[in-house]
Amino acid sequence: MKGFVNQQAAQKIRKRAKTWKLMKKNWLLYMFLLPAALYIAIFHYGPMYGLQIAFRDYKAVNGIWGSKWVGLKWITTFMNTPRFWMIFKNTLKISLYSLISFPFPIILAVFLNNVRNVRRKKFVQTVTYMPHFISTVVLVGMLSLFLSPRNGIVNMLVGLFGGPTDTYFMGQADYFSHIYVWSGIWQSMGWGSIIYVAALTGVDQELHDAAQVDGANKLQRIWHIDIPSILPTIIIMLILRLGSIMGVGYEKVYLMQNSLNLTSSEVISTYVYKMGLQDQRFSYSAAIGLFNNVINFIVLIIANKTADKVSGSSLW
């Protein structure tokens, strides 16, 4: 037994020595990684030092270390606030609803992959990619114009079918999540399809040729060749999406928000913004943000573990 343990230790030492030898031999390649490593260390790991204010009664004059340690006080305060369940429910509702956008880039990528006319394919790609470059402010401005109760095109179309022409869509809580999600699908579908288009270019054409010889039509080839070939990519992207399931960005929500739709539009990110920057309750807002990120982290771990068991594809 002792000899076996010594043999394992010797193997680890040899592997370590081999690794250092390869690193010394390819030191120039590792130098290219240095800027990225420094960026991550400075701008991603460095700021984690400030997370402790979520557990302190932070006062700017006292600094982080000089502020009183209060433990989980701020997280408990947030969970006991009367608006907690409304905010949590709205965040979860919009996040889960947004998951319906996940298949759309895949469908578009499959469609583009089967367009043989190069000019038509480039035209469709350009048209679908362009919305991605519209800023959030401009997008919300467009939505306000299109959904205006006075001269909005949506109300005009509703009027053509005999419906009311003065509906204030942006001011109704019931419409908020639908407007948010479907405008997001329109804006991000084309850009999100790029990675799937790239994955589909790696599919072996001989598989399609063999399937055609066997009499398979286009839909059958898509279902039995294209989709299985890009399935690992789909699973990885889904895991990443689930890992930020509670991460509803505050910019678009905040710009679409008004006093009439607040019961459906107040989410954790907008609440953190208001508490932290407007009310200057830094410890409270940091604790809420940490609470949200912990949920995302737990969902990411579960999604990764499940995907690994079901399909064998995972992030780690």
C-alpha atoms as a printed R data frame, in Angstrom:
    type eleno elety resid chain resno       x      y       z
1   ATOM     1    CA   MET     A     1   0.000  0.000   0.000
2   ATOM     2    CA   LYS     A     2   2.837  2.339   0.925
3   ATOM     3    CA   GLY     A     3   4.557  1.582  -2.370
4   ATOM     4    CA   PHE     A     4   1.361  2.383  -4.287
5   ATOM     5    CA   VAL     A     5   1.043  5.764  -2.531
6   ATOM     6    CA   ASN     A     6   4.677  6.571  -3.293
7   ATOM     7    CA   GLN     A     7   4.108  5.607  -6.926
8   ATOM     8    CA   GLN     A     8   1.135  8.001  -7.149
9   ATOM     9    CA   ALA     A     9   3.166 10.801  -5.584
10  ATOM    10    CA   ALA     A    10   5.984 10.160  -8.065
11  ATOM    11    CA   GLN     A    11   3.513 10.321 -10.976
12  ATOM    12    CA   LYS     A    12   2.163 13.671  -9.746
13  ATOM    13    CA   ILE     A    13   5.694 15.040  -9.477
14  ATOM    14    CA   ARG     A    14   6.502 13.875 -13.020
15  ATOM    15    CA   LYS     A    15   3.299 15.422 -14.375
16  ATOM    16    CA   ARG     A    16   4.051 18.701 -12.608
17  ATOM    17    CA   ALA     A    17   7.588 18.727 -13.965
18  ATOM    18    CA   LYS     A    18   6.274 17.995 -17.470
19  ATOM    19    CA   THR     A    19   3.766 20.824 -17.176
20  ATOM    20    CA   TRP     A    20   6.440 23.325 -16.099
21  ATOM    21    CA   LYS     A    21   8.639 22.164 -18.946
22  ATOM    22    CA   LEU     A    22   5.853 22.779 -21.474
23  ATOM    23    CA   MET     A    23   5.142 26.197 -19.954
24  ATOM    24    CA   LYS     A    24   8.781 27.209 -20.200
25  ATOM    25    CA   LYS     A    25   8.915 26.001 -23.770
26  ATOM    26    CA   ASN     A    26   5.775 27.934 -24.748
27  ATOM    27    CA   TRP     A    27   6.231 30.944 -22.464
28  ATOM    28    CA   LEU     A    28   5.491 33.380 -25.278
29  ATOM    29    CA   LEU     A    29   1.985 31.938 -25.743
30  ATOM    30    CA   TYR     A    30   1.300 32.368 -22.039
31  ATOM    31    CA   MET     A    31   2.358 36.009 -22.309
32  ATOM    32    CA   PHE     A    32  -0.585 36.539 -24.655
33  ATOM    33    CA   LEU     A    33  -2.868 35.276 -21.876
34  ATOM    34    CA   LEU     A    34  -1.398 37.689 -19.328
35  ATOM    35    CA   PRO     A    35  -3.484 40.783 -20.286
36  ATOM    36    CA   ALA     A    36  -6.717 38.767 -20.093
37  ATOM    37    CA   ALA     A    37  -5.665 37.259 -16.738
38  ATOM    38    CA   LEU     A    38  -4.817 40.714 -15.351
39  ATOM    39    CA   TYR     A    39  -8.131 42.112 -16.609
40  ATOM    40    CA   ILE     A    40 -10.107 39.360 -14.864
41  ATOM    41    CA   ALA     A    41  -8.067 39.698 -11.667
42  ATOM    42    CA   ILE     A    42  -8.380 43.500 -11.487
43  ATOM    43    CA   PHE     A    43 -11.936 44.068 -12.685
44  ATOM    44    CA   HIS     A    44 -13.676 40.824 -11.650
45  ATOM    45    CA   TYR     A    45 -11.908 39.416  -8.598
46  ATOM    46    CA   GLY     A    46 -10.614 42.732  -7.190
47  ATOM    47    CA   PRO     A    47 -14.058 44.298  -6.670
48  ATOM    48    CA   MET     A    48 -15.143 41.210  -4.696
49  ATOM    49    CA   TYR     A    49 -13.262 42.798  -1.795
50  ATOM    50    CA   GLY     A    50 -16.143 45.270  -1.530
51  ATOM    51    CA   LEU     A    51 -18.781 42.538  -1.155
52  ATOM    52    CA   GLN     A    52 -18.286 42.635   2.579
53  ATOM    53    CA   ILE     A    53 -20.301 45.864   2.791
54  ATOM    54    CA   ALA     A    54 -23.349 43.623   2.330
55  ATOM    55    CA   PHE     A    55 -22.574 42.327   5.838
56  ATOM    56    CA   ARG     A    56 -21.690 45.696   7.376
57  ATOM    57    CA   ASP     A    57 -23.521 48.892   8.255
58  ATOM    58    CA   TYR     A    58 -21.388 50.757   5.725
59  ATOM    59    CA   LYS     A    59 -20.578 54.416   6.332
60  ATOM    60    CA   ALA     A    60 -18.375 56.157   3.786
61  ATOM    61    CA   VAL     A    61 -16.603 58.187   6.494
62  ATOM    62    CA   ASN     A    62 -15.635 55.008   8.357
63  ATOM    63    CA   GLY     A    63 -14.575 52.993   5.310
64  ATOM    64    CA   ILE     A    64 -15.273 49.318   4.774
65  ATOM    65    CA   TRP     A    65 -13.206 47.948   7.666
66  ATOM    66    CA   GLY     A    66 -14.336 50.704  10.026
67  ATOM    67    CA   SER     A    67 -18.040 50.034   9.483
68  ATOM    68    CA   LYS     A    68 -19.933 47.870  11.955
69  ATOM    69    CA   TRP     A    69 -20.370 44.163  11.102
70  ATOM    70    CA   VAL     A    70 -24.089 43.287  11.076
71  ATOM    71    CA   GLY     A    71 -24.088 39.842   9.425
72  ATOM    72    CA   LEU     A    72 -27.251 38.954   7.509
73  ATOM    73    CA   LYS     A    73 -29.199 41.965   8.756
74  ATOM    74    CA   TRP     A    74 -29.734 43.557   5.327
75  ATOM    75    CA   ILE     A    75 -30.751 40.341   3.587
76  ATOM    76    CA   THR     A    76 -33.255 39.676   6.389
77  ATOM    77    CA   THR     A    77 -34.516 43.252   6.073
78  ATOM    78    CA   PHE     A    78 -35.066 42.807   2.341
79  ATOM    79    CA   MET     A    79 -36.894 39.491   2.803
80  ATOM    80    CA   ASN     A    80 -39.159 41.046   5.438
81  ATOM    81    CA   THR     A    81 -40.032 44.132   3.426
82  ATOM    82    CA   PRO     A    82 -43.682 44.204   2.254
83  ATOM    83    CA   ARG     A    83 -42.565 44.537  -1.385
84  ATOM    84    CA   PHE     A    84 -40.235 41.541  -1.321
85  ATOM    85    CA   TRP     A    85 -42.612 38.964  -2.808
86  ATOM    86    CA   MET     A    86 -43.828 41.373  -5.487
87  ATOM    87    CA   ILE     A    87 -40.257 42.177  -6.548
88  ATOM    88    CA   PHE     A    88 -39.130 38.544  -6.399
89  ATOM    89    CA   LYS     A    89 -42.207 37.342  -8.310
90  ATOM    90    CA   ASN     A    90 -41.764 39.996 -11.027
91  ATOM    91    CA   THR     A    91 -38.073 39.114 -11.451
92  ATOM    92    CA   LEU     A    92 -38.797 35.395 -11.651
93  ATOM    93    CA   LYS     A    93 -41.764 35.885 -13.983
94  ATOM    94    CA   ILE     A    94 -39.850 38.014 -16.506
95  ATOM    95    CA   SER     A    95 -36.786 35.753 -16.289
96  ATOM    96    CA   LEU     A    96 -38.749 32.557 -16.939
97  ATOM    97    CA   TYR     A    97 -40.833 34.223 -19.626
98  ATOM    98    CA   SER     A    98 -37.629 35.385 -21.336
99  ATOM    99    CA   LEU     A    99 -36.565 31.750 -21.723
100 ATOM   100    CA   ILE     A   100 -39.036 31.395 -24.594
101 ATOM   101    CA   SER     A   101 -36.600 33.499 -26.633
102 ATOM   102    CA   PHE     A   102 -33.946 30.765 -26.423
103 ATOM   103    CA   PRO     A   103 -35.118 28.629 -29.417
104 ATOM   104    CA   PHE     A   104 -35.551 31.581 -31.790
105 ATOM   105    CA   PRO     A   105 -31.818 32.074 -32.620
106 ATOM   106    CA   ILE     A   106 -31.529 28.308 -33.217
107 ATOM   107    CA   ILE     A   107 -34.496 28.328 -35.596
108 ATOM   108    CA   LEU     A   108 -33.107 31.350 -37.448
109 ATOM   109    CA   ALA     A   109 -29.646 29.742 -37.700
110 ATOM   110    CA   VAL     A   110 -31.125 26.554 -39.157
111 ATOM   111    CA   PHE     A   111 -33.142 28.630 -41.634
112 ATOM   112    CA   LEU     A   112 -30.064 30.627 -42.701
113 ATOM   113    CA   ASN     A   113 -28.016 27.452 -43.030
114 ATOM   114    CA   ASN     A   114 -30.517 26.115 -45.582
115 ATOM   115    CA   VAL     A   115 -30.702 29.276 -47.706
116 ATOM   116    CA   ARG     A   116 -28.640 28.573 -50.826
117 ATOM   117    CA   ASN     A   117 -28.974 32.003 -52.449
118 ATOM   118    CA   VAL     A   118 -25.956 33.881 -51.062
119 ATOM   119    CA   ARG     A   119 -27.355 37.391 -51.662
120 ATOM   120    CA   ARG     A   120 -30.667 36.516 -50.028
121 ATOM   121    CA   LYS     A   121 -28.875 34.922 -47.088
122 ATOM   122    CA   LYS     A   122 -26.684 38.005 -46.526
123 ATOM   123    CA   PHE     A   123 -29.729 40.275 -46.767
124 ATOM   124    CA   VAL     A   124 -31.619 38.276 -44.115
125 ATOM   125    CA   GLN     A   125 -28.543 38.197 -41.871
126 ATOM   126    CA   THR     A   126 -28.087 41.962 -42.137
127 ATOM   127    CA   VAL     A   127 -31.754 42.690 -41.396
128 ATOM   128    CA   THR     A   128 -31.844 40.374 -38.372
129 ATOM   129    CA   TYR     A   129 -28.468 41.502 -36.973
130 ATOM   130    CA   MET     A   130 -29.199 45.251 -37.153
131 ATOM   131    CA   PRO     A   131 -31.580 45.496 -34.143
132 ATOM   132    CA   HIS     A   132 -28.761 44.331 -31.880
133 ATOM   133    CA   PHE     A   133 -26.940 47.618 -32.498
134 ATOM   134    CA   ILE     A   134 -29.902 49.750 -31.426
135 ATOM   135    CA   SER     A   135 -29.251 51.167 -27.973
136 ATOM   136    CA   THR     A   136 -31.660 50.395 -25.156
137 ATOM   137    CA   VAL     A   137 -32.705 54.050 -24.904
138 ATOM   138    CA   VAL     A   138 -33.561 54.209 -28.607
139 ATOM   139    CA   LEU     A   139 -35.394 50.866 -28.445
140 ATOM   140    CA   VAL     A   140 -37.616 52.013 -25.565
141 ATOM   141    CA   GLY     A   141 -38.242 55.274 -27.435
142 ATOM   142    CA   MET     A   142 -39.348 53.269 -30.473
143 ATOM   143    CA   LEU     A   143 -41.660 51.174 -28.294
144 ATOM   144    CA   SER     A   144 -43.193 54.334 -26.812
145 ATOM   145    CA   LEU     A   145 -43.891 55.667 -30.302
146 ATOM   146    CA   PHE     A   146 -45.252 52.401 -31.713
147 ATOM   147    CA   LEU     A   147 -47.490 51.817 -28.671
148 ATOM   148    CA   SER     A   148 -48.598 55.428 -28.231
149 ATOM   149    CA   PRO     A   149 -52.355 55.834 -27.506
150 ATOM   150    CA   ARG     A   150 -52.479 58.911 -29.756
151 ATOM   151    CA   ASN     A   151 -50.753 58.012 -33.015
152 ATOM   152    CA   GLY     A   152 -49.057 54.656 -32.369
153 ATOM   153    CA   ILE     A   153 -49.028 52.202 -35.250
154 ATOM   154    CA   VAL     A   154 -50.206 49.342 -33.002
155 ATOM   155    CA   ASN     A   155 -53.351 51.199 -31.971
156 ATOM   156    CA   MET     A   156 -53.988 52.095 -35.608
157 ATOM   157    CA   LEU     A   157 -53.791 48.420 -36.601
158 ATOM   158    CA   VAL     A   158 -56.088 47.452 -33.725
159 ATOM   159    CA   GLY     A   159 -58.534 50.117 -34.916
160 ATOM   160    CA   LEU     A   160 -58.619 48.606 -38.408
161 ATOM   161    CA   PHE     A   161 -60.061 45.423 -36.878
162 ATOM   162    CA   GLY     A   162 -62.649 47.311 -34.860
163 ATOM   163    CA   GLY     A   163 -60.757 47.445 -31.556
164 ATOM   164    CA   PRO     A   164 -60.105 50.460 -29.289
165 ATOM   165    CA   THR     A   165 -57.517 52.924 -30.612
166 ATOM   166    CA   ASP     A   166 -56.536 54.644 -27.370
167 ATOM   167    CA   THR     A   167 -54.995 51.787 -25.354
168 ATOM   168    CA   TYR     A   168 -51.964 52.898 -23.336
169 ATOM   169    CA   PHE     A   169 -49.957 49.679 -23.569
170 ATOM   170    CA   MET     A   170 -46.895 51.033 -21.751
171 ATOM   171    CA   GLY     A   171 -49.045 52.040 -18.796
172 ATOM   172    CA   GLN     A   172 -50.771 48.705 -18.245
173 ATOM   173    CA   ALA     A   173 -49.103 46.245 -15.882
174 ATOM   174    CA   ASP     A   174 -50.530 43.206 -17.684
175 ATOM   175    CA   TYR     A   175 -48.738 44.101 -20.927
176 ATOM   176    CA   PHE     A   176 -45.336 44.920 -19.433
177 ATOM   177    CA   SER     A   177 -43.715 41.465 -19.479
178 ATOM   178    CA   HIS     A   178 -45.018 40.758 -23.006
179 ATOM   179    CA   ILE     A   179 -43.615 44.013 -24.379
180 ATOM   180    CA   TYR     A   180 -40.300 43.457 -22.598
181 ATOM   181    CA   VAL     A   181 -39.811 39.859 -23.766
182 ATOM   182    CA   TRP     A   182 -40.990 40.097 -27.374
183 ATOM   183    CA   SER     A   183 -39.114 43.317 -28.085
184 ATOM   184    CA   GLY     A   184 -36.043 41.548 -26.671
185 ATOM   185    CA   ILE     A   185 -36.572 38.600 -29.010
186 ATOM   186    CA   TRP     A   186 -36.748 40.967 -31.991
187 ATOM   187    CA   GLN     A   187 -33.578 42.751 -30.890
188 ATOM   188    CA   SER     A   188 -31.393 39.782 -29.957
189 ATOM   189    CA   MET     A   189 -32.562 36.921 -32.186
190 ATOM   190    CA   GLY     A   190 -30.272 37.704 -35.138
191 ATOM   191    CA   TRP     A   191 -27.165 38.363 -33.070
192 ATOM   192    CA   GLY     A   192 -27.756 35.264 -30.948
193 ATOM   193    CA   SER     A   193 -27.943 33.085 -34.054
194 ATOM   194    CA   ILE     A   194 -24.315 33.788 -35.018
195 ATOM   195    CA   ILE     A   195 -22.837 31.112 -32.755
196 ATOM   196    CA   TYR     A   196 -25.315 28.510 -34.045
197 ATOM   197    CA   VAL     A   197 -24.632 29.440 -37.677
198 ATOM   198    CA   ALA     A   198 -20.922 28.925 -36.945
199 ATOM   199    CA   ALA     A   199 -21.656 25.546 -35.316
200 ATOM   200    CA   LEU     A   200 -23.755 24.431 -38.294
201 ATOM   201    CA   THR     A   201 -20.925 25.152 -40.723
202 ATOM   202    CA   GLY     A   202 -18.994 22.362 -38.989
203 ATOM   203    CA   VAL     A   203 -21.607 19.731 -39.777
204 ATOM   204    CA   ASP     A   204 -20.199 17.108 -42.171
205 ATOM   205    CA   GLN     A   205 -21.876 17.541 -45.582
206 ATOM   206    CA   GLU     A   206 -21.407 13.837 -46.281
207 ATOM   207    CA   LEU     A   207 -24.039 13.081 -43.636
208 ATOM   208    CA   HIS     A   208 -26.560 15.135 -45.581
209 ATOM   209    CA   ASP     A   209 -25.546 13.486 -48.858
210 ATOM   210    CA   ALA     A   210 -25.992 10.022 -47.346
211 ATOM   211    CA   ALA     A   211 -29.359 10.974 -45.873
212 ATOM   212    CA   GLN     A   212 -30.532 12.298 -49.243
213 ATOM   213    CA   VAL     A   213 -29.557  9.021 -50.883
214 ATOM   214    CA   ASP     A   214 -31.676  7.230 -48.258
215 ATOM   215    CA   GLY     A   215 -34.644  9.449 -49.154
216 ATOM   216    CA   ALA     A   216 -34.628 11.857 -46.202
217 ATOM   217    CA   ASN     A   217 -36.304 15.222 -46.853
218 ATOM   218    CA   LYS     A   218 -35.014 18.580 -45.610
219 ATOM   219    CA   LEU     A   219 -36.937 18.583 -42.323
220 ATOM   220    CA   GLN     A   220 -35.761 15.071 -41.514
221 ATOM   221    CA   ARG     A   221 -32.152 16.049 -42.196
222 ATOM   222    CA   ILE     A   222 -32.467 19.103 -39.981
223 ATOM   223    CA   TRP     A   223 -33.996 17.074 -37.129
224 ATOM   224    CA   HIS     A   224 -31.683 14.046 -37.331
225 ATOM   225    CA   ILE     A   225 -28.404 15.661 -38.484
226 ATOM   226    CA   ASP     A   226 -28.229 19.426 -37.859
227 ATOM   227    CA   ILE     A   227 -29.863 19.565 -34.416
228 ATOM   228    CA   PRO     A   228 -27.908 16.600 -32.915
229 ATOM   229    CA   SER     A   229 -24.663 18.037 -34.335
230 ATOM   230    CA   ILE     A   230 -25.095 21.389 -32.585
231 ATOM   231    CA   LEU     A   231 -26.729 19.944 -29.452
232 ATOM   232    CA   PRO     A   232 -23.595 20.364 -27.257
233 ATOM   233    CA   THR     A   233 -23.476 24.056 -28.234
234 ATOM   234    CA   ILE     A   234 -27.196 24.433 -27.488
235 ATOM   235    CA   ILE     A   235 -26.757 22.835 -24.045
236 ATOM   236    CA   ILE     A   236 -23.789 25.045 -23.132
237 ATOM   237    CA   MET     A   237 -25.684 28.183 -24.179
238 ATOM   238    CA   LEU     A   238 -28.740 27.040 -22.209
239 ATOM   239    CA   ILE     A   239 -26.639 26.481 -19.081
240 ATOM   240    CA   LEU     A   240 -25.190 29.984 -19.410
241 ATOM   241    CA   ARG     A   241 -28.680 31.386 -19.905
242 ATOM   242    CA   LEU     A   242 -30.000 29.598 -16.824
243 ATOM   243    CA   GLY     A   243 -27.001 30.851 -14.853
244 ATOM   244    CA   SER     A   244 -28.295 34.405 -15.242
245 ATOM   245    CA   ILE     A   245 -31.979 33.561 -14.941
246 ATOM   246    CA   MET     A   246 -32.535 36.189 -12.209
247 ATOM   247    CA   GLY     A   247 -30.288 38.728 -13.908
248 ATOM   248    CA   VAL     A   248 -32.953 40.926 -15.515
249 ATOM   249    CA   GLY     A   249 -31.006 44.000 -16.651
250 ATOM   250    CA   TYR     A   250 -32.235 47.184 -15.062
251 ATOM   251    CA   GLU     A   251 -31.642 49.547 -18.029
252 ATOM   252    CA   LYS     A   252 -34.530 48.464 -20.241
253 ATOM   253    CA   VAL     A   253 -36.873 47.714 -17.330
254 ATOM   254    CA   TYR     A   254 -36.118 51.066 -15.700
255 ATOM   255    CA   LEU     A   255 -36.702 52.987 -18.933
256 ATOM   256    CA   MET     A   256 -40.002 51.172 -19.566
257 ATOM   257    CA   GLN     A   257 -41.096 51.630 -15.974
258 ATOM   258    CA   ASN     A   258 -43.714 54.147 -14.873
259 ATOM   259    CA   SER     A   259 -46.076 54.601 -11.950
260 ATOM   260    CA   LEU     A   260 -48.890 52.759 -13.755
261 ATOM   261    CA   ASN     A   261 -47.006 49.505 -14.447
262 ATOM   262    CA   LEU     A   262 -44.861 49.453 -11.295
263 ATOM   263    CA   THR     A   263 -46.628 46.409  -9.880
264 ATOM   264    CA   SER     A   264 -45.266 44.338 -12.798
265 ATOM   265    CA   SER     A   265 -42.060 46.209 -13.639
266 ATOM   266    CA   GLU     A   266 -40.299 46.506 -10.285
267 ATOM   267    CA   VAL     A   267 -37.560 43.844 -10.307
268 ATOM   268    CA   ILE     A   268 -34.532 43.200  -8.129
269 ATOM   269    CA   SER     A   269 -32.094 45.083 -10.402
270 ATOM   270    CA   THR     A   270 -34.210 48.267 -10.494
271 ATOM   271    CA   TYR     A   271 -34.794 48.041  -6.742
272 ATOM   272    CA   VAL     A   272 -31.036 47.718  -6.159
273 ATOM   273    CA   TYR     A   273 -30.442 50.776  -8.370
274 ATOM   274    CA   LYS     A   274 -32.994 52.855  -6.469
275 ATOM   275    CA   MET     A   275 -31.807 51.766  -3.031
276 ATOM   276    CA   GLY     A   276 -28.086 52.045  -3.824
277 ATOM   277    CA   LEU     A   277 -27.700 55.099  -6.038
278 ATOM   278    CA   GLN     A   278 -30.848 57.102  -5.362
279 ATOM   279    CA   ASP     A   279 -31.332 56.464  -1.633
280 ATOM   280    CA   GLN     A   280 -27.592 55.790  -1.011
281 ATOM   281    CA   ARG     A   281 -28.295 52.711   1.127
282 ATOM   282    CA   PHE     A   282 -25.131 51.005  -0.071
283 ATOM   283    CA   SER     A   283 -25.057 48.049   2.320
284 ATOM   284    CA   TYR     A   284 -28.722 47.278   1.739
285 ATOM   285    CA   SER     A   285 -28.412 47.365  -2.056
286 ATOM   286    CA   ALA     A   286 -25.195 45.295  -1.972
287 ATOM   287    CA   ALA     A   287 -26.925 42.651   0.136
288 ATOM   288    CA   ILE     A   288 -29.866 42.462  -2.290
289 ATOM   289    CA   GLY     A   289 -27.499 42.166  -5.262
290 ATOM   290    CA   LEU     A   290 -25.574 39.397  -3.483
291 ATOM   291    CA   PHE     A   291 -28.830 37.593  -2.677
292 ATOM   292    CA   ASN     A   292 -29.747 37.697  -6.380
293 ATOM   293    CA   ASN     A   293 -26.328 36.431  -7.487
294 ATOM   294    CA   VAL     A   294 -26.387 33.557  -5.003
295 ATOM   295    CA   ILE     A   295 -29.665 32.360  -6.563
296 ATOM   296    CA   ASN     A   296 -28.098 32.594 -10.032
297 ATOM   297    CA   PHE     A   297 -25.072 30.625  -8.847
298 ATOM   298    CA   ILE     A   298 -27.225 27.854  -7.347
299 ATOM   299    CA   VAL     A   299 -29.296 27.587 -10.547
300 ATOM   300    CA   LEU     A   300 -26.077 27.460 -12.614
301 ATOM   301    CA   ILE     A   301 -24.699 24.582 -10.531
302 ATOM   302    CA   ILE     A   302 -27.970 22.638 -10.773
303 ATOM   303    CA   ALA     A   303 -28.292 23.252 -14.526
304 ATOM   304    CA   ASN     A   304 -24.705 22.211 -15.165
305 ATOM   305    CA   LYS     A   305 -25.053 19.048 -13.073
306 ATOM   306    CA   THR     A   306 -28.345 18.119 -14.750
307 ATOM   307    CA   ALA     A   307 -26.978 18.711 -18.255
308 ATOM   308    CA   ASP     A   308 -23.917 16.600 -17.476
309 ATOM   309    CA   LYS     A   309 -26.058 13.672 -16.316
310 ATOM   310    CA   VAL     A   310 -28.632 13.907 -19.114
311 ATOM   311    CA   SER     A   311 -26.462 14.676 -22.151
312 ATOM   312    CA   GLY     A   312 -22.832 14.465 -21.069
313 ATOM   313    CA   SER     A   313 -22.245 18.105 -22.072
314 ATOM   314    CA   SER     A   314 -21.462 20.665 -19.380
315 ATOM   315    CA   LEU     A   315 -19.356 23.720 -18.589
316 ATOM   316    CA   TRP     A   316 -17.120 21.781 -16.201
